[in-house]
Amino acid sequence: MRIYKKFKKVKMDTNLKKGKEFGNEKNGNAIFALIFTTLILLMLTIPPITSEGVSVSQITTDKQNYNPGEVVEIKFSITVVDQYGYCTLDGVDFSITDGNSLSCSLPVYIGSYTDYNCNEHYINLKVTQGYDNCNQYGGSNTYNYVIYWQIPNDWNSGTYIIRVEASSGGQTSTPVTKSFTVTLPDLIITNIWESGNRIYYTIKNQGSGTAGSSYSALYIDGSYKCYDDVASLAPGESRTESFSCTYTCSGTSDTIKVKADAWNYVSESNEGNNERTETWKCQPDLKGIDTSVKVSKALDCLKREKISFIGRYYAGKNSWKAITKEEAQRISNAGIYIVSIWQESANYARYFSYNRGKEDGYNAFKYAKKIGQPSNTPIYFAVDFDVIPEDKEKILDYFEGVKEGYNQY
């Protein structure tokens, strides 16, 4: 309307209206002046239009790699340029996607928001006013966003994309994106052993993410026994840990199982490899005797006394103390182990030499075969006197001879 009124005030040349002297220089100047005046008025009356009245800054996060359960700090700013006197932020679309996702519209008013519901994901955010000169012609407003969001524990490893898009006065910004990576640990048990009635184990994080604190559990023969507190483990880190409960092997064997992250506090890339199971043979609490006399008639008594093994002798010359095949069979049938001992005399230093060892070795293994001793079971050779340092070489030579006697047999 203002343009129209100003045009009414321009005095038109009557000759132009009548079509006279159109080519006259005076009239040409008047036409140029009219066009120039019109353009100036249009430029002053209509505000400039930018190519994008609303824009989103670069998105930043406090770091690049995260574990599930960690909190991500997300920052960005939105600038709204005055469009026909309008520079109000109308909407902010926010999303994080890659398989798992969240997506919602963020608040556009200044303030702090706790547990803001973003598609069933609860975030904390704060919106503050930045640059503010919208009241000036062609000015702008800036809105600063800070978001704190906890990555769900069940999110998988991978690259995720943060996307922000804003709108104002019917215009929509170019979407801005920022990627971050979720990395996962992987806990395994690499070794188990016993020492001093305690069970020790090695735990390793073979994944690409840090494993937070967790608990390992000990099971014996399928029954839970106790747990162990495990501090966080960096990628590739191994540590020796132990359980506080005492352990004594029972029966003939025990099945030992150690399970890392027993109660699933740590999200892992592989949840199926946390356990290690071993079967340990128990060393029985054995009670036994050794004797130079036959025990066939005393076996019932020995069993009542829970005798587990009997040491019996092999001999050649002194056959009165040597075990016979019949006696060996009766002892075995009674469920008692036989410890085989070769001894002719072996009760003085001069007895021991390489040649004597060779002879005893040959005769001992020959006798073992005679009475039916199973192969790959030991024969013990007696040293039946108080040895002094000077006797050491003779005894070592003797056992070298035993070895040769065995090889010749």
GUVO-579633 format. One record per residue (C-alpha): residue in three letters; x, y, z. Coordinates in steps of 0.001 Angstrom, whole numbers, padded with zeros to 6 digits. Layout:
BEGIN
- ALA, X, Y, Z;
...
REM end
This chain:
BEGIN
- MET, 000000, 000000, 000000;
- ARG, 002853, 002393, 000783;
- ILE, 004279, 001824, -002675;
- TYR, 000993, 002635, -004333;
- LYS, 000570, 005943, -002501;
- LYS, 004038, 007143, -003454;
- PHE, 003359, 006369, -007095;
- LYS, 000283, 008623, -006976;
- LYS, 002464, 011577, -006046;
- VAL, 004603, 011299, -009238;
- LYS, 003523, 013869, -011798;
- MET, 003062, 012348, -015230;
- ASP, 003935, 014384, -018358;
- THR, 000746, 015152, -020309;
- ASN, 002551, 014672, -023571;
- LEU, 003402, 011163, -022580;
- LYS, -000207, 010484, -021742;
- LYS, -001164, 011792, -025173;
- GLY, 001618, 009898, -026870;
- LYS, 003359, 012992, -028089;
- GLU, 007138, 013531, -028312;
- PHE, 007892, 010058, -026957;
- GLY, 011429, 010138, -028243;
- ASN, 012114, 013511, -026734;
- GLU, 015196, 013560, -024467;
- LYS, 013256, 015242, -021730;
- ASN, 010598, 012554, -021697;
- GLY, 013225, 009752, -021839;
- ASN, 014856, 011076, -018712;
- ALA, 011519, 011134, -016970;
- ILE, 010910, 007486, -017786;
- PHE, 014358, 006465, -016442;
- ALA, 013773, 008437, -013266;
- LEU, 010435, 006713, -012751;
- ILE, 011910, 003189, -013140;
- PHE, 014866, 003953, -010842;
- THR, 012605, 005408, -008158;
- THR, 010377, 002336, -008293;
- LEU, 013308, -000049, -007834;
- ILE, 014657, 001923, -004853;
- LEU, 011258, 001865, -003208;
- LEU, 010951, -001877, -003695;
- MET, 014409, -002495, -002209;
- LEU, 013603, -000426, 000866;
- THR, 010147, -001890, 001390;
- ILE, 010735, -005705, 001014;
- PRO, 013124, -007370, 003580;
- PRO, 015924, -009602, 002231;
- ILE, 015213, -013374, 002012;
- THR, 018105, -015668, 002935;
- SER, 018602, -019063, 001331;
- GLU, 018145, -020719, 004756;
- GLY, 016411, -018929, 007608;
- VAL, 017190, -021698, 010131;
- SER, 020405, -023708, 010430;
- VAL, 022002, -026293, 012757;
- SER, 025635, -026109, 013816;
- GLN, 028087, -028990, 013874;
- ILE, 027098, -031661, 016421;
- THR, 029743, -032602, 018998;
- THR, 029995, -035469, 021503;
- ASP, 032301, -035702, 024511;
- LYS, 034151, -038646, 022917;
- GLN, 033931, -040991, 019947;
- ASN, 033776, -044510, 021403;
- TYR, 031316, -045650, 024072;
- ASN, 030266, -048768, 025917;
- PRO, 026628, -049671, 026499;
- GLY, 025476, -048058, 029722;
- GLU, 027722, -044999, 029323;
- VAL, 026304, -041467, 029138;
- VAL, 026800, -039495, 025899;
- GLU, 027056, -035703, 026029;
- ILE, 025665, -034163, 022819;
- LYS, 025954, -030449, 021956;
- PHE, 024708, -028340, 019048;
- SER, 023292, -024879, 018332;
- ILE, 020412, -023714, 016149;
- THR, 020396, -020245, 014528;
- VAL, 017140, -018658, 013301;
- VAL, 017512, -015614, 010983;
- ASP, 014824, -012898, 010964;
- GLN, 012316, -013666, 008222;
- TYR, 009752, -010878, 007780;
- GLY, 010160, -010019, 011457;
- TYR, 009831, -013697, 012520;
- CYS, 012754, -015545, 014148;
- THR, 011104, -018080, 016427;
- LEU, 012272, -021705, 016571;
- ASP, 009275, -023904, 015714;
- GLY, 010605, -027448, 015881;
- VAL, 013681, -029647, 016400;
- ASP, 013711, -033232, 015129;
- PHE, 016311, -035381, 016920;
- SER, 017223, -039013, 016226;
- ILE, 019913, -041625, 016809;
- THR, 019766, -044612, 014479;
- ASP, 021431, -047846, 013413;
- GLY, 019401, -050982, 014012;
- ASN, 018387, -049710, 017430;
- SER, 017012, -046170, 017351;
- LEU, 015359, -043293, 019143;
- SER, 013555, -040378, 017514;
- CYS, 011558, -037455, 018889;
- SER, 010858, -033720, 018733;
- LEU, 012877, -031719, 021241;
- PRO, 011482, -028783, 023227;
- VAL, 012015, -025343, 021668;
- TYR, 011697, -023185, 024776;
- ILE, 014520, -022061, 027045;
- GLY, 014868, -024259, 030133;
- SER, 016103, -027503, 031684;
- TYR, 014305, -030805, 031064;
- THR, 014853, -033907, 033194;
- ASP, 013851, -037394, 031988;
- TYR, 012414, -035987, 028795;
- ASN, 010623, -038817, 026981;
- CYS, 012188, -039345, 023589;
- ASN, 010410, -042370, 022145;
- GLU, 010649, -044287, 025456;
- HIS, 014272, -043192, 025888;
- TYR, 014663, -040706, 028718;
- ILE, 017151, -037916, 028219;
- ASN, 018225, -034873, 030186;
- LEU, 018675, -031659, 028216;
- LYS, 019138, -027960, 028639;
- VAL, 018178, -025231, 026141;
- THR, 019817, -021818, 026573;
- GLN, 019619, -018557, 024616;
- GLY, 022735, -017641, 022723;
- TYR, 023027, -014673, 020350;
- ASP, 019806, -012588, 020455;
- ASN, 019246, -009604, 018186;
- CYS, 016066, -010667, 016460;
- ASN, 014533, -007263, 017243;
- GLN, 016945, -005762, 014728;
- TYR, 016134, -005847, 011035;
- GLY, 017826, -008934, 009567;
- GLY, 018944, -010152, 013037;
- SER, 018927, -013689, 014417;
- ASN, 018417, -015820, 017497;
- THR, 020657, -018704, 018600;
- TYR, 019495, -021662, 020717;
- ASN, 022104, -023852, 022416;
- TYR, 021292, -027499, 023213;
- VAL, 023123, -029815, 025622;
- ILE, 021784, -033385, 025864;
- TYR, 022789, -036210, 028211;
- TRP, 021639, -039654, 027151;
- GLN, 022577, -043086, 028503;
- ILE, 023218, -045775, 025900;
- PRO, 020964, -048784, 026647;
- ASN, 022795, -051859, 027901;
- ASP, 021265, -054023, 025173;
- TRP, 022506, -051941, 022230;
- ASN, 024893, -053775, 019940;
- SER, 028328, -052671, 018834;
- GLY, 028432, -050564, 015690;
- THR, 028370, -047022, 014326;
- TYR, 025388, -044863, 015262;
- ILE, 024241, -041607, 013628;
- ILE, 022934, -038554, 015507;
- ARG, 020684, -036438, 013256;
- VAL, 019262, -032972, 013985;
- GLU, 016892, -030953, 011792;
- ALA, 015220, -027643, 012793;
- SER, 012318, -025619, 011419;
- SER, 011188, -021985, 011631;
- GLY, 008670, -019865, 009755;
- GLY, 007878, -022633, 007293;
- GLN, 011526, -023271, 006488;
- THR, 013467, -026438, 007375;
- SER, 017206, -026590, 007935;
- THR, 019604, -028867, 006172;
- PRO, 019936, -031988, 008396;
- VAL, 023215, -032223, 010328;
- THR, 024638, -035583, 011407;
- LYS, 027360, -036879, 013712;
- SER, 028486, -040484, 014114;
- PHE, 029759, -042269, 017218;
- THR, 030752, -045852, 017891;
- VAL, 029494, -048352, 020443;
- THR, 032159, -050924, 021308;
- LEU, 031616, -054037, 023412;
- PRO, 033904, -056068, 025675;
- ASP, 034108, -059869, 025661;
- LEU, 035052, -061613, 028913;
- ILE, 036528, -065121, 028938;
- ILE, 038216, -067393, 031511;
- THR, 041560, -068649, 030187;
- ASN, 042866, -070728, 033104;
- ILE, 041849, -072260, 036465;
- TRP, 044105, -073716, 039154;
- GLU, 044223, -074534, 042865;
- SER, 046789, -073373, 045407;
- GLY, 046605, -073483, 049187;
- ASN, 042980, -074625, 049234;
- ARG, 041888, -071672, 047093;
- ILE, 040853, -071613, 043464;
- TYR, 042551, -069081, 041195;
- TYR, 041664, -068136, 037628;
- THR, 042678, -065808, 034792;
- ILE, 040024, -063534, 033300;
- LYS, 040596, -061686, 030011;
- ASN, 038712, -059024, 028073;
- GLN, 039242, -059986, 024454;
- GLY, 036687, -057473, 023158;
- SER, 037119, -053949, 021741;
- GLY, 035336, -052117, 024569;
- THR, 036136, -051661, 028260;
- ALA, 034404, -054131, 030568;
- GLY, 032991, -052461, 033641;
- SER, 033103, -054056, 037078;
- SER, 031468, -057483, 037306;
- TYR, 031264, -060675, 039341;
- SER, 032718, -064109, 038605;
- ALA, 031080, -067200, 040111;
- LEU, 032529, -070557, 041179;
- TYR, 030584, -073802, 040753;
- ILE, 031763, -077218, 041972;
- ASP, 029987, -080323, 040687;
- GLY, 027172, -078066, 039456;
- SER, 026595, -076286, 042778;
- TYR, 027253, -072568, 043293;
- LYS, 029936, -071947, 045944;
- CYS, 030977, -068276, 046008;
- TYR, 031696, -065194, 043896;
- ASP, 034592, -062840, 043219;
- ASP, 034493, -059056, 042657;
- VAL, 036195, -058147, 039364;
- ALA, 037272, -054566, 038643;
- SER, 036983, -053100, 035139;
- LEU, 039168, -054525, 032370;
- ALA, 040487, -052570, 029398;
- PRO, 040388, -054144, 025914;
- GLY, 042986, -056940, 025754;
- GLU, 043698, -056847, 029513;
- SER, 044098, -060061, 031565;
- ARG, 044138, -060431, 035334;
- THR, 044626, -063184, 037924;
- GLU, 041741, -063427, 040390;
- SER, 040779, -065843, 043179;
- PHE, 037749, -066936, 045173;
- SER, 037654, -066439, 048933;
- CYS, 035939, -069758, 049734;
- THR, 038216, -072700, 050578;
- TYR, 038386, -075776, 048375;
- THR, 039101, -079437, 049130;
- CYS, 038807, -082061, 046428;
- SER, 036165, -084672, 047242;
- GLY, 035627, -088191, 046010;
- THR, 037572, -089297, 042980;
- SER, 037128, -086068, 040975;
- ASP, 035479, -082635, 040974;
- THR, 034010, -080597, 038112;
- ILE, 035160, -077002, 038481;
- LYS, 033371, -074219, 036594;
- VAL, 034246, -070519, 036678;
- LYS, 031840, -068098, 034996;
- ALA, 032760, -064508, 034149;
- ASP, 030086, -061826, 034509;
- ALA, 027884, -064398, 036212;
- TRP, 024928, -062014, 036649;
- ASN, 025178, -060256, 033275;
- TYR, 026110, -056784, 034470;
- VAL, 028341, -056282, 031417;
- SER, 026969, -056172, 027866;
- GLU, 029314, -058211, 025672;
- SER, 029794, -058911, 022006;
- ASN, 029587, -062644, 022800;
- GLU, 027501, -063700, 025793;
- GLY, 028089, -067411, 025219;
- ASN, 031792, -067772, 026045;
- ASN, 031969, -066649, 029691;
- GLU, 032471, -070109, 031225;
- ARG, 035405, -072454, 031637;
- THR, 034890, -075975, 033014;
- GLU, 037583, -078449, 034063;
- THR, 037512, -081879, 035704;
- TRP, 040081, -082324, 038449;
- LYS, 041055, -085769, 039728;
- CYS, 041243, -085846, 043474;
- GLN, 044318, -087124, 045262;
- PRO, 042791, -089557, 047748;
- ASP, 043645, -089375, 051436;
- LEU, 045496, -092681, 051347;
- LYS, 046625, -094788, 054325;
- GLY, 049002, -097688, 053804;
- ILE, 051701, -099989, 055137;
- ASP, 054770, -101761, 053868;
- THR, 055754, -105217, 055025;
- SER, 058168, -108037, 054206;
- VAL, 055649, -110727, 055141;
- LYS, 052688, -112109, 053281;
- VAL, 049344, -110388, 054002;
- SER, 046862, -112724, 052300;
- LYS, 045302, -113804, 055614;
- ALA, 045160, -110249, 056997;
- LEU, 043284, -108573, 054139;
- ASP, 039908, -108338, 055953;
- CYS, 041563, -106657, 058914;
- LEU, 043452, -104268, 056653;
- LYS, 040254, -103273, 054865;
- ARG, 038500, -102567, 058169;
- GLU, 041379, -100257, 059023;
- LYS, 040871, -098538, 055630;
- ILE, 044303, -099433, 054335;
- SER, 044491, -098190, 050720;
- PHE, 047883, -099565, 049691;
- ILE, 050483, -102125, 050764;
- GLY, 054178, -101901, 049991;
- ARG, 055463, -105413, 049056;
- TYR, 058876, -106472, 047950;
- TYR, 060412, -107905, 044839;
- ALA, 063634, -109834, 045421;
- GLY, 065718, -112602, 043960;
- LYS, 068101, -114061, 046508;
- ASN, 066050, -113150, 049559;
- SER, 062888, -114736, 048255;
- TRP, 061368, -115146, 051735;
- LYS, 060057, -111551, 051614;
- ALA, 059119, -111433, 047941;
- ILE, 055483, -111104, 046935;
- THR, 054058, -114003, 044924;
- LYS, 051699, -113892, 042014;
- GLU, 048913, -115465, 044125;
- GLU, 049333, -112936, 046939;
- ALA, 049356, -110032, 044465;
- GLN, 046087, -111264, 042953;
- ARG, 044401, -111522, 046370;
- ILE, 045483, -108031, 047358;
- SER, 044155, -106597, 044087;
- ASN, 040868, -108496, 044457;
- ALA, 040447, -106875, 047886;
- GLY, 040613, -103428, 046267;
- ILE, 043955, -102519, 047793;
- TYR, 046778, -101014, 045736;
- ILE, 050234, -102633, 045634;
- VAL, 053379, -100524, 045819;
- SER, 056199, -102562, 044247;
- ILE, 059620, -102244, 045926;
- TRP, 062785, -103915, 044721;
- GLN, 065273, -104604, 047485;
- GLU, 067958, -107241, 047832;
- SER, 069656, -105478, 050715;
- ALA, 070617, -101906, 049643;
- ASN, 071424, -101021, 053270;
- TYR, 075072, -099928, 052938;
- ALA, 076958, -097580, 050633;
- ARG, 079189, -100156, 048917;
- TYR, 076094, -101928, 047619;
- PHE, 075487, -099138, 045090;
- SER, 077226, -099037, 041729;
- TYR, 076320, -098745, 038065;
- ASN, 076648, -102480, 037421;
- ARG, 074593, -103399, 040484;
- GLY, 071911, -101000, 039359;
- LYS, 071892, -102506, 035888;
- GLU, 071476, -106019, 037340;
- ASP, 068746, -104963, 039797;
- GLY, 066877, -103062, 037098;
- TYR, 066826, -106038, 034760;
- ASN, 065725, -108474, 037509;
- ALA, 063077, -106108, 038917;
- PHE, 061223, -105652, 035652;
- LYS, 061542, -109351, 034904;
- TYR, 059944, -110144, 038292;
- ALA, 057169, -107593, 037698;
- LYS, 056201, -109367, 034498;
- LYS, 056304, -112721, 036254;
- ILE, 053668, -111796, 038846;
- GLY, 051494, -109779, 036395;
- GLN, 052194, -106168, 037340;
- PRO, 050461, -103902, 034786;
- SER, 052720, -102126, 032304;
- ASN, 053422, -098401, 032740;
- THR, 053234, -098691, 036524;
- PRO, 056240, -097900, 038742;
- ILE, 058732, -100009, 040656;
- TYR, 060541, -098352, 043537;
- PHE, 064192, -099173, 044379;
- ALA, 065209, -098955, 048022;
- VAL, 068054, -096925, 049522;
- ASP, 067847, -098261, 053052;
- PHE, 070529, -096411, 055030;
- ASP, 071443, -092891, 056127;
- VAL, 073121, -091334, 053103;
- ILE, 075983, -088857, 053477;
- PRO, 077203, -086477, 050713;
- GLU, 080102, -088732, 049797;
- ASP, 077635, -091470, 048796;
- LYS, 075711, -089343, 046310;
- GLU, 077689, -090225, 043183;
- LYS, 077464, -093984, 043850;
- ILE, 073686, -093803, 044238;
- LEU, 073250, -091722, 041083;
- ASP, 075397, -094238, 039163;
- TYR, 073237, -097041, 040561;
- PHE, 070067, -095501, 039139;
- GLU, 071718, -094933, 035791;
- GLY, 072350, -098660, 035796;
- VAL, 068680, -099336, 036724;
- LYS, 067627, -097355, 033680;
- GLU, 069962, -099375, 031457;
- GLY, 068725, -102634, 032979;
- TYR, 065151, -101634, 032144;
- ASN, 066128, -100791, 028567;
- GLN, 067801, -104180, 028138;
- TYR, 064850, -106082, 029516;
REM end
